[in-house]
């Protein structure tokens, strides 16, 4: 029973990170209607920037995360303005190729600046706590709590503010939003800013329990795509719930099946769910 509870908490931790990454990805998909493969590179850059702020400039963990959110958010805006906006009327394949190009460029850039070695991120929250027979690190608890807070804040922003409503309106019908006077260019930039910030938060929270390296965003972004397909393309609730479903599945699968097949579980789950419900768990428009 203790092993089960331990793995359920581990699944909650992993799922929190996946959900944050998938949220940023699904927001961008709602605006551009393209799969942004470069989102994995933003995740990777977030980890490196937070690490650099802490180790080279001596900033506290939370201040380093804040800097990372700003920098990666701005990178997302530049990505939208320089690459995706000029391609808005092009065939979708060109957006996909551009996104993959950005991913490869940023990975090469990270390897040039920080090297190819795996690096560990220090954290002031490496204490171990025990309760109800569970052994947990404060960092893992922090990941879960922080992710939930970020999701609640994002939900309130989208549902309770006029700016958030414009993002939802544009994701549902871009032409219609433009006709009623919504500045679609500003909304697109804001969406990329939020998406980049979410990627930075996810990587900064996860890096202390994992490692930072140039290819760290590749597997995460593949799983994020699985999540948004499972949840329904463009669905925010689907991205959150899909992230946790995948997190629990991986954690329990690694324990009770085999750790060697942990990363395959996401794609097996994708096939099973889409066989039952091809549109995903939530139809788009469930924002």
C-alpha positions in Angstrom: 0.0 0.0 0.0 2.9 2.4 0.9 4.5 1.7 -2.5 1.2 2.4 -4.3 0.8 5.7 -2.4 4.4 6.6 -3.1 4.0 6.0 -6.8 0.7 7.9 -6.9 2.4 10.9 -5.5 5.3 10.5 -8.0 2.6 10.4 -10.7 1.1 13.6 -9.4 4.5 15.2 -9.6 5.2 14.1 -13.1 1.7 14.9 -14.2 2.0 18.5 -12.9 5.0 19.1 -15.1 3.4 17.5 -18.1 0.2 19.5 -17.6 2.1 22.8 -17.5 4.0 22.0 -20.7 0.8 20.8 -22.4 -1.1 23.9 -21.4 1.4 26.2 -23.1 1.3 24.0 -26.2 -2.5 23.8 -26.4 -2.8 27.6 -26.0 -0.6 28.1 -29.0 -2.4 25.4 -31.0 -5.6 27.2 -30.3 -4.3 30.4 -31.9 -2.2 29.1 -34.8 -3.7 25.6 -35.3 -0.3 24.2 -35.8 1.8 21.8 -33.6 4.6 24.0 -32.2 7.5 21.6 -32.0 9.7 24.5 -30.9 7.8 24.5 -27.5 10.2 21.8 -26.3 13.1 24.1 -27.0 11.5 26.8 -24.8 11.2 24.2 -22.1 14.9 23.5 -22.4 15.9 27.1 -22.4 13.9 27.8 -19.3 15.9 25.2 -17.4 19.2 26.6 -18.6 18.3 30.2 -17.9 17.2 29.4 -14.3 20.3 27.3 -13.8 22.6 30.1 -15.1 20.9 32.8 -13.0 21.5 30.7 -9.9 25.0 29.4 -10.5 26.6 32.3 -12.4 24.7 35.3 -10.9 23.9 33.9 -7.5 20.2 34.7 -7.6 17.8 32.9 -5.3 15.8 30.0 -6.9 12.5 32.0 -7.1 14.1 35.1 -8.5 16.0 32.9 -11.1 12.6 31.4 -12.1 11.1 34.8 -12.5 13.9 35.9 -14.8 13.5 32.7 -16.8 9.8 33.2 -17.2 10.4 36.7 -18.6 13.3 35.7 -20.9 11.6 32.6 -22.3 8.3 34.5 -22.6 10.0 37.1 -24.7 11.6 34.4 -26.8 8.1 33.0 -27.4 6.9 36.4 -28.6 9.9 36.9 -30.9 9.3 33.4 -32.3 5.7 34.4 -33.1 6.7 37.7 -34.7 9.7 36.7 -36.6 8.8 33.2 -37.8 5.1 32.2 -37.4 3.4 35.6 -38.1 5.0 35.9 -41.6 3.9 32.3 -42.3 0.3 32.8 -41.2 -1.1 32.4 -44.8 1.3 29.7 -45.8 0.5 26.0 -46.0 0.7 24.3 -42.6 3.7 22.2 -43.6 5.8 25.4 -43.7 4.9 26.2 -40.1 5.8 22.7 -39.0 9.2 22.9 -40.8 9.9 26.3 -39.2 9.0 25.0 -35.7 11.4 22.0 -36.1 14.0 24.4 -37.4 13.7 26.6 -34.3 13.9 23.5 -32.1 17.2 22.4 -33.8 18.6 25.9 -33.7 18.0 26.4 -30.0 19.3 23.0 -29.1 22.5 23.7 -31.1 22.7 27.2 -29.4 22.3 25.6 -25.9 25.0 23.1 -26.7 27.4 25.8 -27.9 26.8 28.1 -24.9 26.4 25.5 -22.1 28.0 22.4 -23.5 26.5 18.9 -24.1 27.1 17.7 -20.6 24.2 16.9 -18.2 24.0 19.5 -15.4 22.2 19.3 -12.1 20.3 22.3 -10.7 20.7 23.2 -7.0 17.5 23.8 -5.0 17.0 25.2 -1.5 14.2 22.7 -1.1 16.1 19.4 -1.1 14.9 18.4 2.4 13.2 15.1 2.9 9.9 14.8 4.8 8.0 11.7 5.9 4.3 11.3 6.7 1.8 8.4 6.4 4.7 6.2 5.5 5.7 8.2 2.5 9.1 9.7 1.9 8.9 12.9 -0.1 11.3 15.7 -1.0 10.1 19.3 -0.4 11.0 20.0 -4.1 8.4 17.4 -5.3 5.7 18.9 -3.0 6.7 22.3 -4.3 6.2 21.1 -7.9 2.7 19.9 -7.2 1.6 22.9 -5.2 3.1 25.4 -7.6 1.6 23.8 -10.7 -1.8 23.8 -9.2 -1.5 27.5 -8.2 -0.3 28.4 -11.8 -3.3 26.4 -13.3 -5.8 28.2 -11.0 -4.3 31.6 -11.9 -4.4 30.8 -15.6 -8.0 29.6 -15.4 -9.0 32.8 -13.5 -7.1 34.9 -16.1 -8.8 33.3 -19.0 -12.3 33.2 -17.5 -12.5 36.4 -15.4 -10.6 39.0 -17.4 -11.4 40.7 -20.7 -7.9 39.9 -22.1 -8.3 36.2 -21.2 -11.7 36.2 -23.0 -10.0 37.6 -26.2 -7.6 34.6 -26.1 -10.5 32.1 -25.9 -12.5 34.0 -28.5 -9.6 34.0 -30.9 -8.8 30.3 -30.4 -12.5 29.5 -31.2 -12.8 31.7 -34.3 -9.8 33.9 -35.4 -11.7 35.6 -38.2 -14.7 36.3 -36.0 -12.5 37.7 -33.3 -10.9 40.1 -35.8 -14.3 41.2 -37.1 -15.5 42.2 -33.6 -12.4 44.4 -33.1 -10.0 42.1 -31.3 -6.4 42.9 -32.1 -5.4 39.4 -33.2 -1.7 40.3 -33.4 -1.5 41.4 -29.8 -3.5 38.3 -28.6 -1.1 36.0 -30.5 1.9 37.7 -28.9 0.4 37.5 -25.5 -0.4 33.8 -26.0 3.2 33.0 -26.9 4.3 35.1 -23.9 2.2 33.0 -21.6 3.1 29.7 -23.4 6.9 30.5 -23.0 6.3 31.4 -19.3 4.6 28.1 -18.6 7.4 26.2 -20.3 10.0 28.0 -18.1 8.0 27.3 -14.9 7.7 23.6 -15.8 11.4 23.1 -16.6 12.6 25.2 -13.6 10.4 23.2 -11.2 11.4 19.8 -12.7 15.1 20.4 -13.3 16.2 19.9 -9.6 14.8 16.4 -9.6 16.0 15.6 -13.2 18.9 17.1 -15.1 19.5 20.0 -17.5 20.8 19.2 -21.0 20.3 20.4 -24.6 17.9 17.6 -25.6 15.8 17.7 -22.4 12.8 19.1 -24.3 12.5 16.4 -26.9 10.8 13.6 -25.0 8.7 16.1 -22.9 7.3 17.8 -26.0 6.4 14.4 -27.6 4.5 13.5 -24.5 2.9 16.9 -24.4 1.6 16.3 -28.0 0.2 12.9 -26.8 -1.5 14.8 -23.9 -3.2 17.4 -26.0 -4.4 14.8 -28.5 -5.8 12.7 -25.6 -7.5 15.7 -24.1 -8.8 17.1 -27.4 -6.8 19.5 -29.5 -7.1 23.0 -28.1 -8.9 22.0 -24.9 -7.4 23.5 -21.7 -9.2 21.1 -19.3 -8.1 18.2 -21.6 -4.4 19.3 -21.3 -4.6 19.4 -17.5 -6.4 16.1 -17.1 -4.4 14.4 -19.8 -1.2 15.4 -18.2 -2.2 13.8 -14.9 -3.5 10.7 -16.6 -0.1 10.3 -18.3 1.8 11.0 -15.1 -0.1 8.4 -13.1 0.1 5.9 -15.9 3.9 6.3 -16.3 4.6 6.1 -12.5 2.4 3.1 -11.9 3.6 1.4 -15.1 7.2 1.8 -14.2 6.6 0.2 -10.8 4.2 -2.6 -11.7 5.2 -3.4 -15.3 8.8 -2.3 -16.1 10.7 0.9 -15.9 12.2 0.1 -19.3 8.8 0.7 -21.0 7.9 3.8 -19.0 8.2 6.1 -22.0 6.2 3.9 -24.3 3.2 4.0 -22.0 2.2 7.5 -23.4 1.8 6.2 -26.9 0.0 3.0 -25.9 -2.4 5.1 -23.9 -2.9 7.4 -26.9 -3.9 4.4 -29.1 -6.3 3.0 -26.5 -8.1 6.3 -25.8 -8.4 7.4 -29.4 -9.7 3.9 -30.3 -12.6 4.6 -27.9 -13.0 8.3 -28.4 -11.3 9.6 -31.6 -11.8 13.3 -30.7 -10.1 13.0 -27.4 -11.5 13.3 -23.9 -12.7 16.9 -24.4 -13.9 18.5 -27.6 -12.3 21.8 -28.5 -14.2 24.7 -27.1 -14.2 23.2 -23.6 -11.9 26.0 -22.4 
